Amino acid sequence: MNITKNQIDNLNATIKIELGKEDYAARVEKALKDYQKKVVVNGFRPGKTPLGMVKKMYGQSLLVDEINKVLGESLNNYIKENDLQILGEPLPNETDQKELNLEDEKLEFVYDIALAPEVNAKMSKREKVPFYTITVNDEMLDKQIESICKNNGNMVPVEEIEGTEYLKGELIELDEKGQVKEEGIKNEDASMSLHYMKDEDALNAFKGKKAGEEVKFNAAKAYPNKTDFAAMLGVKKEEAEGAGENYCFIIKEIKRFVDAEVNEELFTKLYGEGVVKDAADFRARVKEDIGNQLKGHSEYRFTIDAKEKLIKKNEDVKLPEAFLKRWIVAVNENMTPEQVEKDFADYRDEFKWQLIKSAIVKEFDVKVEAEDMKREGRQIAAAQLQQYGLYGLTDEQLDGFAAKLLEDQKQRQHLYERALDNKVYAVIRENVKLEEQEISMADFEKLFQK
């Protein structure tokens, strides 16, 4: 095997690989024997097909596979051993490639590579990057407390229907005259939610009623969704298709969803016993929680501004654009050259950012440890659980959720990338001057409209 690099310019080069049969023949032979053990051919027992027949039937495809493996390994090793900093991945050359004849003693392959340019990742306190702290006002605080109370509410028995209650009772199908239908549907354990009732006449018929009273209504109009209708009747969806429309509901139980009150019971449920003492303390704690949530918004905006700052600093850096456009199309099955051309300004910035980030990692010896990934897992778990009204969980409580995320390979890679990005941005924060300023949520959202 012979590998040579031809430098075209500062950003482009080709790598030529010359293979002799000795570079892949043994591998092909082994692949054929391995395939012989598992191939099934009519007339032969599994594993007993003659090697010559296997070679005749599958030799060419196995030869191509093994040559491709040798090429891939050789390219990667050459790039690594020669410390070549490349963008994207090598692509088969489109002009200098010789016509391939697998019978030749020597095979020649030429690949294009894009060389990464030098970027400026140096920073100083003379460089300013804005950092916005979002103000938590009373309106935001009141809405959050209202949401917490709703999320922690309960169904409680009530005497009279107002229009949003949950009912249990007996449902009986009626005939056209409003009488009990012979052999009609009867559900002695029916339930329904008036909150989801779609017919205004039916809803008004229930209002003011109490347990023990009965209501006649058009159930098909009240619950036009066939799945909901069937569930209320207590039958399969197919049976509900042929069911009548009119029913009598004998009310047995009325329950209404009531928001949780701001009291000690709620404080204990959310934060543990004795942690929050009174309503004022609760508001302060909720305000702190909102502030912590908004920190994520502030940090995200900082990443945008810091990234723009460093890309702007490197606006004169040239990239091997012709190669990169080819590469983007090659690795994205549904991408066309026209689409890449249209959006290439964004691609260009992203390539530059990846180069800048790599330079920062190298310059400042940034490393991601297991604890960094675990911390990211806790943050993701905490954010997910807060959507269900669970606040104030300790790191120990969140560790189980984080461990689950780390077990999944894709999630693990995602956590690694998050941790690496956070460390890179932490380095930027330490080495530039932050222009800190408070801002309302309304004005903060306007920043993303520019």
Steps between C-alpha positions, in 0.01 A plus 500: 500500500619848416334821628598849384357847559492769233457853636287702257482819706477602865149359531485206261701184445463154353603167647592222257490140619658222291395149599657174395318169522713414802329786689156340487523141368526336846207702626286402203588132550402520867174678412415226250562224757294684762219544247521133403411404860170689499385513136200286403494364142239258366634144490758548774480486876573830684876552512572226245481700177830453305734797537534529121124543464492760778782686327319489165174625652624755755871550433468829312283673761719374786810621312351848466398503868848404621673751271272773634584398856874510426463842337300639793747373759799620300356848450411541866838375617690723258304810606551416869869411473577816303286717728302643209228738617220449251145620449227249421620164370707394196307480173589299189677727253284580195774569243824309570333168583617221271249255356474213745573144388496256792710252299801737493802416714507858630195712582515878537254721691508878539314693771444871550545641849428847639764640732381701799629857504643669808247700701541765765362372832689747720289712735554796733306712747496777237245295309142554623212253481153588637344286773131555568329427834123473458296680766242289685196729544179450699301397193741215425500399865119497526465292181753247624327464837166460320654227285647324804160505673331353192763228463456399864121520517263214580156366415265571792134396547244780454121511532396687185618511138634829367624378161859371522458204733584132471194276537442134577167330468276272294452556127189358330420512129162652405275437200352762266221572749744564785418169672748233610596309186443126516833316479667841473838589644519525877820595683466492879850633552510784247719806540532826311675834521278802438813703431534317166131499409450660156120558490376814675141369540624184669730699729216731605283194576756386760556837668339530843438125533593299812580137583191281460352710218485391139573685176384413148738618228636431153825320586614475137497879465651549846796274417547495120839331532415131447771379737370718785140407415578126511690535828201674662259232374735229624512323162750445221542772239344275233189449715470873562472557123150348504390632840215748543548869577271563799569390857399550859777555754416431867753697706668311781814704566612857422864608528661829412868572442611758754836675487730446796498775760813693589549346843729279703372184330613631160833622638576158649395318183730711283803562719482266799390554856604828664703631205249772405336673797227729362352660185767771485773237528323297228491797262869560562578135428290496181668823390838336554389194300383720212829688512691173478290393202560834329874464552484237229349761265774746592772243450353401164498861383859536617601200286348672195676831567834339590489279192419797274784699658764235433372420149507872417859506626580232241299639210813525282586131547458317170349151477529235225145584394482297176596183689265572789204550266574164339536335840170637637314358197685168531406443867141627474293272282221749419721808468550661159792724392248782453380472862856497630587805293199685635578427867877492484550817703357317802708190425811719473439649845442157651823362352690799636340457842604135514858604420491773765356261758769240424767768535360604840490137616866458402619841625334471842528121538123458536400152619159344570491279808235246605369741765448770235274267301317397816437867583349554154279196555373645829414831333306329220316282753416799722359697204287203390366437852412867552258468209306259723506735800796336677733766637785518749637148443848437642799382296467161668139472386592602146797263475276205415348685204846613384634143521216381274592762237866397512411137428376593151785547250330781306405683820853450631647662187248782532600558863867498401440766231299712746772475762772587247306801370439624855871471583597685183257782575624508861851560365368783282322657800821496700706660225275780369328790672130434568273800453235401754158661473150432630223467244127427495376179345325700226821680403699177530269330248551793260871414484409187305295695245801692372 
